Amino acid sequence: MRPEEQAGEQAEVVQLPAGPRAADIALDELELVYAFIYARVGNRADAEDLTQQVAMKAIPRLRQGSPVSAIRGYLFATARSVLGAFWSTRLGLSEAELREDLALAVPTSPPSEEGVDTVQKILAQLSDNYRRVLELRFLHGYSLKEVAAEMHSTVGAIKVMQLRALRAAAKVRVPE
């Protein structure tokens, strides 16, 4: 027995403050989520609605005791999902097509002469079908659907051909 208990004194119980709850952390992070969404939709009304959708989807699913970084990551993953659905509906495309088209829409700087030359050497060593699918997809910016129509094939077959063409191109040795 401890000395203070022997003397008849009770030990004082101190209540430690609880750490922030997951929902409180998420609410603090929603301002960043709003900014992220606003930058991608361009108007306040849609950004507010989409941020509210993120909150309604994500907050009930948060685990208590999760670190702030995990909560923030989950909120942004949910925001990307909500944005995908928003743009898919707005543009009338499936989310898979939307991702594909957005990846091709990334602005690039003008290609260097050396890079163009290397690409031409690689393409010259590929079969006609592989060269054509890569030219249409990456040099002309066609969607999978457009390439399929151009090559009289299906989207699934073009996906497989593109994968095989990229693998073949990766194995090509370019003479210097």
C-alpha positions in Angstrom: 0.0 0.0 0.0 1.2 3.5 -0.8 1.9 5.9 2.1 -1.0 8.3 1.2 -3.5 5.4 1.2 -2.3 4.3 4.6 -3.0 7.7 6.0 -6.6 7.4 4.7 -6.2 9.8 1.9 -7.6 9.0 -1.5 -5.4 9.4 -4.6 -6.7 12.1 -7.0 -7.9 10.8 -10.3 -7.1 13.2 -13.1 -9.1 13.1 -16.3 -6.9 13.6 -19.3 -8.4 15.5 -22.2 -9.5 13.3 -25.0 -7.7 13.6 -28.3 -9.6 15.2 -31.2 -12.3 13.0 -32.6 -12.0 11.9 -36.2 -15.1 13.9 -37.2 -13.6 17.1 -35.6 -10.4 16.6 -37.6 -12.3 16.0 -40.8 -14.3 19.2 -40.3 -11.1 21.1 -39.9 -9.7 19.6 -43.1 -12.8 20.4 -45.2 -11.6 23.9 -45.9 -8.6 22.3 -47.8 -11.0 19.9 -49.6 -13.2 22.8 -50.6 -10.2 24.6 -52.1 -9.1 21.5 -53.9 -12.6 21.0 -55.4 -13.0 24.7 -56.2 -9.8 24.7 -58.2 -11.2 21.9 -60.3 -14.8 23.0 -60.9 -14.4 26.8 -61.0 -17.5 27.9 -59.3 -18.5 28.3 -55.6 -21.9 26.7 -55.7 -20.7 23.4 -57.2 -17.6 23.4 -55.0 -19.8 23.8 -51.9 -22.2 21.1 -53.0 -19.4 18.7 -53.8 -17.6 19.4 -50.5 -20.8 18.6 -48.7 -21.0 15.3 -50.6 -17.5 14.5 -49.5 -18.3 15.2 -45.9 -21.5 13.1 -46.0 -19.7 10.2 -47.6 -16.4 10.3 -45.6 -17.1 11.4 -42.1 -19.4 8.5 -41.1 -16.7 6.0 -42.3 -13.7 7.5 -40.4 -12.0 5.4 -37.7 -11.6 7.0 -34.3 -8.0 7.4 -33.4 -6.7 7.7 -37.0 -3.9 10.1 -37.5 -4.6 13.4 -39.2 -2.7 12.4 -42.3 -4.9 9.3 -42.8 -8.1 11.3 -42.3 -6.8 13.9 -44.8 -5.9 11.2 -47.3 -9.3 9.6 -47.0 -11.0 13.0 -47.5 -9.0 13.7 -50.6 -9.6 10.2 -52.0 -13.3 10.7 -51.5 -13.1 14.2 -53.1 -11.4 12.7 -56.2 -14.2 10.1 -56.4 -16.9 12.7 -56.0 -15.2 14.9 -58.7 -15.0 12.0 -61.0 -18.7 11.3 -60.7 -19.5 15.1 -61.1 -17.5 15.4 -64.3 -18.7 12.1 -65.7 -22.3 13.3 -65.3 -21.5 16.8 -66.6 -19.6 15.6 -69.7 -21.7 12.5 -70.3 -18.6 10.1 -70.2 -17.9 7.1 -68.1 -15.3 7.7 -65.4 -12.8 5.4 -67.1 -13.0 7.5 -70.3 -12.9 10.7 -68.3 -9.6 9.6 -66.6 -8.1 8.6 -69.9 -9.0 11.9 -71.6 -7.7 13.9 -68.7 -4.4 12.1 -68.7 -4.0 13.0 -72.4 -5.0 16.7 -71.8 -1.9 17.5 -69.7 -0.2 20.4 -71.3 3.4 19.7 -72.3 6.3 21.8 -73.5 7.3 21.4 -77.2 9.2 18.2 -77.8 13.0 18.3 -78.3 14.4 17.3 -81.6 16.3 14.5 -79.9 13.2 13.2 -78.3 11.2 13.2 -81.6 14.1 11.5 -83.3 14.2 8.8 -80.6 10.5 8.2 -80.8 10.6 7.9 -84.6 13.4 5.3 -84.3 11.5 3.3 -81.8 8.2 3.4 -83.8 10.1 2.3 -86.9 11.1 -0.9 -85.2 7.5 -1.9 -84.2 5.0 -3.8 -86.2 2.5 -1.8 -88.3 -0.4 -2.3 -85.8 1.7 -1.5 -82.8 3.1 1.6 -84.4 -0.4 2.8 -85.6 -2.0 2.4 -82.2 0.8 4.3 -80.4 0.8 7.0 -83.0 -3.0 7.5 -82.8 -3.1 7.4 -78.9 0.0 9.4 -78.0 1.0 11.5 -80.9 -2.4 12.4 -82.2 -4.2 12.2 -78.8 -7.1 9.9 -79.9 -9.2 8.3 -77.2 -9.4 4.5 -77.0 -12.9 4.7 -78.6 -11.5 6.8 -81.5 -8.6 4.5 -82.1 -11.0 1.5 -82.1 -13.1 3.1 -84.7 -10.1 4.1 -86.8 -8.6 0.6 -86.7 -12.0 -1.2 -87.1 -11.6 -2.9 -83.7 -13.1 -3.0 -80.2 -12.0 -0.8 -77.3 -10.9 -3.9 -75.4 -8.8 -5.1 -78.2 -7.2 -1.7 -78.5 -6.4 -1.6 -74.8 -4.6 -5.0 -75.1 -2.8 -3.9 -78.3 -1.7 -0.7 -76.7 -0.3 -2.5 -73.7 1.6 -5.0 -75.9 2.8 -2.1 -78.1 4.2 -0.2 -75.1 5.9 -3.3 -73.8 7.5 -3.9 -77.2 8.5 -0.3 -77.5 10.2 -0.5 -74.0 12.3 -3.4 -75.3 13.5 -1.6 -78.4 17.2 -0.6 -78.3 17.8 2.8 -79.9 21.1 3.2 -81.6 22.9 6.3 -80.5 
